[in-house]
Amino acid sequence: MVVVGSSVLNLTSYLKTTTSPYGAAVDSTLRNSLGNDASYALMYSAAGKEARNCLVARYAIGVMETETGGCIADKIIMNIMLVVIIAMIVIRYSMALLFQWFIASRLVKPGGRSNWLAWRSIKGGNDDPANHIPGPYNNYGPMNISRNSATSLGSSSSRGNGNGTPLSEQSSAIELGGARSDIVNTELYTVLLVTCYSEGEEGLRCTMDSLAETTYSKKHKIFFVIADGMITGEGETRSTPEIVTGMMDLDPTMANPKPSSYLAIADGEKQLNMAKVYAGHYKNVPCIAIIKCGTEEEKDTPKAGNRGKRDSQLILMSYFQRVMFNDRLSELDYELFWKMTWLMKGVTPDKFELVLMVDADTKVLPDALTYMVAAMANDITIMGLCGETRIANKRASWVTAIQVFEYYISHHYAKAFESLFGIVTCLPGCFSMYRIKSPKNGAWVPILANPDIILEYNQNVVTTLHEKNLLLLGEDRFLTTLMLRTFPKRQMMFVPQARCKTVVPDEFKVLLSQRRRWINSTVHNLMELVLVSDLCGIACLSMQFSIFIDLIGTLVLPAAICMTIYLIINTSISSNPQWQSLALLLAILGMPAVLIAITTFKFIYVVWMCVYICALPIWNFVLPVYSFWHFDDFSWGATRVIAGEKKDKGHGDAEGKFDSARLVMKKWEDWESERTGQRVNKNKFALKTPHDPPAAFDGKNTVTPVTPGFGTIFNDRKMYGSSPSVNLS
């Protein structure tokens, strides 16, 4: 045997001959190269060059298969990457299952997590009872209630329980059917923030009914409904503000409030905005409605008062920041303050610790709020959390059908995995809870009311492409990013026991518009988070590395689906398929089925998974390519349509000049003196510690201090590890 070029020659018949048909030189070369490569030896003589092709044609029996160094390296790299990627997928799914099995249920149980399951909480001081003692409250003094409001207030006031503690400040475990042993019974004062724009009455009523009818104490929650401008939704006969106020049980004295000024997120003269504050009840739950009505100059323009959802959130955030720090209040802030205190029967806003943010098309299940508050009360290191969002209209069209499994996997895989690290990178705006302030060693730490967060979230002049994608498209996700960047040692969690249902787009053009905003916002927020080096973990076992992988994965989605289609076609026609790539594809597509089988035991989700897989070209190619092509489109598109508007133009460009003289800011005591006509002594407003007697509202014109019995001081916020005690007398 001799190798010439890439051909293998069988010279058995040639060696048997006694003649040398190719000459002595060629004959000698062939005989001396038996068992070796004779290619180069034949090239040294002219006869060898001429005989080369003839030898191959006459004696060739096969082709020598060779593998270059590049091919060998390629196979090694492919095998290593296959092992690494499959290991990452298996680890992520295993960690998601670990959270579902061992951590999720303990988030709301008395005592919470322990040992290695709670290492981040322990490191943050959650196991120290001293850190659960509430900090001092601002003593805003006796709240004078106007005479014409005293009757309605007194008629609905709560009596004490005989030991000196007002009923409004006691635990409401009785309302929950008695103390439950499977869940923390602490009640924290909670704001239910409902932001609305162009929603109809049916959607708004569904959301507010579900929140009012939750099992959580009605004495410890209050509605904040913010209507973003004088907007009439498409197909509606009444404006959104008219729908909101029409649903409330308004006190007659609060039926026609005057517009109050505040500093809005806008440029130019639109920085000044006006809003009306309506106070009443919705199904016996205190309810504040903030209607952004705009200034006199814009009252006849379309979308008067509209400043965006971020502006609505910042009304609440800035308000609680000023209340917490006893800072100067705007006219709107003070209207909120005294009407909120009036509705809560003397409980001032500085007692509130949590805010639940929901959209006006979300239905919250009855026990969801109870579970979310329990998780917050159980662990002071949790600064934000979300529940599971399910689809209410899953069978409305093929567009809703392809979203069912995507919603499921984003919660039970992505958020469950992130919760093991305590870093959920996106709390959805439709159903999330944030901590306004957190107790720590007898003091308060501002969280959502933190000045650094509010300052950056409050940017009104946004110029770069990156900033516009962060602040104009995905404000909910950017708020999560800001909080993780400001408090990297605190936790963002997913509480699967808390569930809600939401209405998703049922038309493809609306889905296209929604996902354009979400995908572009995701890319830019991940670019922000990947730079935060203080996140949990180290090297490849860190959240920073996981975020980097998610960022790369999002960017290459279109290329990935193209390669997947090529792989499937190549496998079907090739005799030598690429087994490594096939194994990787099967792992990616098959692991969700395993997760479903282990966690839910519902076969229907396997069907939804098959529907989702069939729609992968839409999810991984059409939507990302459309989004990347429209990186510079910052409108909400077809997601929220109002009557008479052909195209969403955002909140308008800067016009005119902001007149700061029209924005009035005063201290609380100055506003109070102006409203009541009574001078307030500023020297009386020292900080009030938890050991001071709490104020009780007696149903008359003032709040009078009452000395409580020992053990009842902390009834409005139970200390860590203490057992609930309810006085049934």
QUIQUIRA-V473279 format. One record per residue. RES is the residue in three letters. OMEGA is omega in whole degrees, -180 to 180 (none if undefined). Layout:
res=<RES:RES>
omega=<OMEGA:OMEGA>
//
This chain:
res=<MET:VAL:VAL:VAL:GLY:SER:SER:VAL:LEU:ASN:LEU:THR:SER:TYR:LEU:LYS:THR:THR:THR:SER:PRO:TYR:GLY:ALA:ALA:VAL:ASP:SER:THR:LEU:ARG:ASN:SER:LEU:GLY:ASN:ASP:ALA:SER:TYR:ALA:LEU:MET:TYR:SER:ALA:ALA:GLY:LYS:GLU:ALA:ARG:ASN:CYS:LEU:VAL:ALA:ARG:TYR:ALA:ILE:GLY:VAL:MET:GLU:THR:GLU:THR:GLY:GLY:CYS:ILE:ALA:ASP:LYS:ILE:ILE:MET:ASN:ILE:MET:LEU:VAL:VAL:ILE:ILE:ALA:MET:ILE:VAL:ILE:ARG:TYR:SER:MET:ALA:LEU:LEU:PHE:GLN:TRP:PHE:ILE:ALA:SER:ARG:LEU:VAL:LYS:PRO:GLY:GLY:ARG:SER:ASN:TRP:LEU:ALA:TRP:ARG:SER:ILE:LYS:GLY:GLY:ASN:ASP:ASP:PRO:ALA:ASN:HIS:ILE:PRO:GLY:PRO:TYR:ASN:ASN:TYR:GLY:PRO:MET:ASN:ILE:SER:ARG:ASN:SER:ALA:THR:SER:LEU:GLY:SER:SER:SER:SER:ARG:GLY:ASN:GLY:ASN:GLY:THR:PRO:LEU:SER:GLU:GLN:SER:SER:ALA:ILE:GLU:LEU:GLY:GLY:ALA:ARG:SER:ASP:ILE:VAL:ASN:THR:GLU:LEU:TYR:THR:VAL:LEU:LEU:VAL:THR:CYS:TYR:SER:GLU:GLY:GLU:GLU:GLY:LEU:ARG:CYS:THR:MET:ASP:SER:LEU:ALA:GLU:THR:THR:TYR:SER:LYS:LYS:HIS:LYS:ILE:PHE:PHE:VAL:ILE:ALA:ASP:GLY:MET:ILE:THR:GLY:GLU:GLY:GLU:THR:ARG:SER:THR:PRO:GLU:ILE:VAL:THR:GLY:MET:MET:ASP:LEU:ASP:PRO:THR:MET:ALA:ASN:PRO:LYS:PRO:SER:SER:TYR:LEU:ALA:ILE:ALA:ASP:GLY:GLU:LYS:GLN:LEU:ASN:MET:ALA:LYS:VAL:TYR:ALA:GLY:HIS:TYR:LYS:ASN:VAL:PRO:CYS:ILE:ALA:ILE:ILE:LYS:CYS:GLY:THR:GLU:GLU:GLU:LYS:ASP:THR:PRO:LYS:ALA:GLY:ASN:ARG:GLY:LYS:ARG:ASP:SER:GLN:LEU:ILE:LEU:MET:SER:TYR:PHE:GLN:ARG:VAL:MET:PHE:ASN:ASP:ARG:LEU:SER:GLU:LEU:ASP:TYR:GLU:LEU:PHE:TRP:LYS:MET:THR:TRP:LEU:MET:LYS:GLY:VAL:THR:PRO:ASP:LYS:PHE:GLU:LEU:VAL:LEU:MET:VAL:ASP:ALA:ASP:THR:LYS:VAL:LEU:PRO:ASP:ALA:LEU:THR:TYR:MET:VAL:ALA:ALA:MET:ALA:ASN:ASP:ILE:THR:ILE:MET:GLY:LEU:CYS:GLY:GLU:THR:ARG:ILE:ALA:ASN:LYS:ARG:ALA:SER:TRP:VAL:THR:ALA:ILE:GLN:VAL:PHE:GLU:TYR:TYR:ILE:SER:HIS:HIS:TYR:ALA:LYS:ALA:PHE:GLU:SER:LEU:PHE:GLY:ILE:VAL:THR:CYS:LEU:PRO:GLY:CYS:PHE:SER:MET:TYR:ARG:ILE:LYS:SER:PRO:LYS:ASN:GLY:ALA:TRP:VAL:PRO:ILE:LEU:ALA:ASN:PRO:ASP:ILE:ILE:LEU:GLU:TYR:ASN:GLN:ASN:VAL:VAL:THR:THR:LEU:HIS:GLU:LYS:ASN:LEU:LEU:LEU:LEU:GLY:GLU:ASP:ARG:PHE:LEU:THR:THR:LEU:MET:LEU:ARG:THR:PHE:PRO:LYS:ARG:GLN:MET:MET:PHE:VAL:PRO:GLN:ALA:ARG:CYS:LYS:THR:VAL:VAL:PRO:ASP:GLU:PHE:LYS:VAL:LEU:LEU:SER:GLN:ARG:ARG:ARG:TRP:ILE:ASN:SER:THR:VAL:HIS:ASN:LEU:MET:GLU:LEU:VAL:LEU:VAL:SER:ASP:LEU:CYS:GLY:ILE:ALA:CYS:LEU:SER:MET:GLN:PHE:SER:ILE:PHE:ILE:ASP:LEU:ILE:GLY:THR:LEU:VAL:LEU:PRO:ALA:ALA:ILE:CYS:MET:THR:ILE:TYR:LEU:ILE:ILE:ASN:THR:SER:ILE:SER:SER:ASN:PRO:GLN:TRP:GLN:SER:LEU:ALA:LEU:LEU:LEU:ALA:ILE:LEU:GLY:MET:PRO:ALA:VAL:LEU:ILE:ALA:ILE:THR:THR:PHE:LYS:PHE:ILE:TYR:VAL:VAL:TRP:MET:CYS:VAL:TYR:ILE:CYS:ALA:LEU:PRO:ILE:TRP:ASN:PHE:VAL:LEU:PRO:VAL:TYR:SER:PHE:TRP:HIS:PHE:ASP:ASP:PHE:SER:TRP:GLY:ALA:THR:ARG:VAL:ILE:ALA:GLY:GLU:LYS:LYS:ASP:LYS:GLY:HIS:GLY:ASP:ALA:GLU:GLY:LYS:PHE:ASP:SER:ALA:ARG:LEU:VAL:MET:LYS:LYS:TRP:GLU:ASP:TRP:GLU:SER:GLU:ARG:THR:GLY:GLN:ARG:VAL:ASN:LYS:ASN:LYS:PHE:ALA:LEU:LYS:THR:PRO:HIS:ASP:PRO:PRO:ALA:ALA:PHE:ASP:GLY:LYS:ASN:THR:VAL:THR:PRO:VAL:THR:PRO:GLY:PHE:GLY:THR:ILE:PHE:ASN:ASP:ARG:LYS:MET:TYR:GLY:SER:SER:PRO:SER:VAL:ASN:LEU:SER>
omega=<178:177:175:-174:177:-177:177:-177:174:-174:-177:-180:-180:-177:-180:-179:-179:-179:178:-174:-178:179:-176:-177:180:-180:-180:-180:-179:-178:-180:-176:-179:-179:-178:178:-178:-174:-177:-180:179:-177:-177:-180:179:179:-180:179:-179:-175:-174:-178:179:179:-180:-179:-173:-171:-177:179:-180:-179:180:178:-178:179:-179:178:178:179:179:179:180:-180:-180:-179:179:-180:179:-180:178:-180:-178:-176:178:178:179:180:-179:-180:-179:179:179:179:176:178:178:177:-178:-173:-168:-173:-172:-177:-177:-179:-175:-179:177:-177:176:179:179:178:-175:178:-176:-173:178:178:179:179:179:176:-177:-179:179:-178:-179:-179:-180:178:-180:177:180:177:173:179:-179:171:179:178:178:179:-178:-175:-176:178:-173:-176:-178:179:-179:-178:-178:-177:-178:178:175:-178:176:180:174:-179:180:-179:-179:-178:-179:176:-178:-180:179:-179:-178:180:-179:-179:179:-179:-176:-177:178:-175:-179:175:175:179:-170:175:177:-176:178:178:-178:-176:-177:-177:179:-176:-178:-180:179:-179:178:-180:-176:174:-177:180:-180:-175:175:-177:-179:-176:178:180:-175:178:179:177:165:180:-177:177:-173:175:178:-170:172:-179:-180:-179:-180:178:178:178:179:176:178:179:-178:-178:178:180:-175:169:-174:171:-178:-179:-178:-171:-177:-178:178:177:179:-175:173:-180:-175:174:179:177:-180:-175:-180:173:174:178:180:179:176:-179:177:-180:179:180:171:-176:176:175:178:-174:173:176:179:-178:178:-174:179:179:179:-177:-175:-174:-180:-179:175:177:179:179:-177:178:176:-178:180:177:178:178:-177:172:-180:-176:-179:179:-179:175:-179:178:-177:-177:-178:-178:177:-178:171:179:178:180:-178:175:178:-175:-173:178:177:178:178:180:-177:175:174:177:-176:-175:-180:176:-175:-176:-173:173:175:-180:177:174:-175:173:-175:176:-178:-180:-167:-175:-175:-177:178:179:-177:178:179:179:178:-179:-177:-173:-178:180:177:-179:178:178:177:175:179:177:177:-175:-179:-176:-172:-178:-177:-179:178:179:178:-178:-178:-179:-173:-178:178:176:-178:-175:179:178:-171:173:-174:-177:177:177:-179:-179:177:174:-176:-177:172:-171:179:171:-175:-177:-177:-175:-179:178:178:176:179:177:-175:176:176:175:177:178:178:173:179:-180:177:179:-179:-178:-180:179:-178:-179:-178:179:-173:-178:-179:176:-176:-172:-174:178:-179:-179:-179:177:179:-168:-176:-176:-174:-176:-180:180:-179:176:176:179:180:-177:177:180:-179:-179:-177:-179:177:-169:168:-171:174:-180:-174:179:179:-174:173:176:-179:179:-178:179:179:174:-174:-179:178:176:179:180:-179:-176:174:179:-176:-177:180:177:180:-179:-175:177:176:176:177:-175:-177:179:180:-174:-176:-179:-173:174:-179:177:-176:178:-178:176:178:177:179:178:178:178:178:179:179:-179:179:-177:-175:-179:-180:179:-178:-179:176:179:178:178:178:-179:-180:179:-179:180:-177:-177:-176:176:-179:-175:180:-172:180:-180:178:179:179:179:179:179:-178:-177:-175:-177:176:179:177:179:179:-177:-176:-172:-172:-177:180:-178:-176:179:173:177:178:178:178:176:180:-180:178:-179:-179:176:177:-177:-171:180:-173:-176:178:-179:177:-179:-179:180:-179:178:-177:177:-174:177:177:175:-175:-177:179:-176:178:-176:175:-179:-179:-180:179:-179:-179:-177:175:177:-180:177:178:-178:-179:179:-176:-179:-179:179:-176:178:180:173:-177:-177:178:176:-177:178:-179:-177:-173:-177:180:-179:-180:179:-177:-176:-178:-170:174:179:-177:-178:179:-179:175:179:179:178:178:178:-174:179:178:-173:-175:173:-177:179:179:179:-177:173:-178:179:-180:-177:-173:-177:179:173:-173:178:-179:173:-179:180:-179:177:-178:179:-176:-178:none>
//
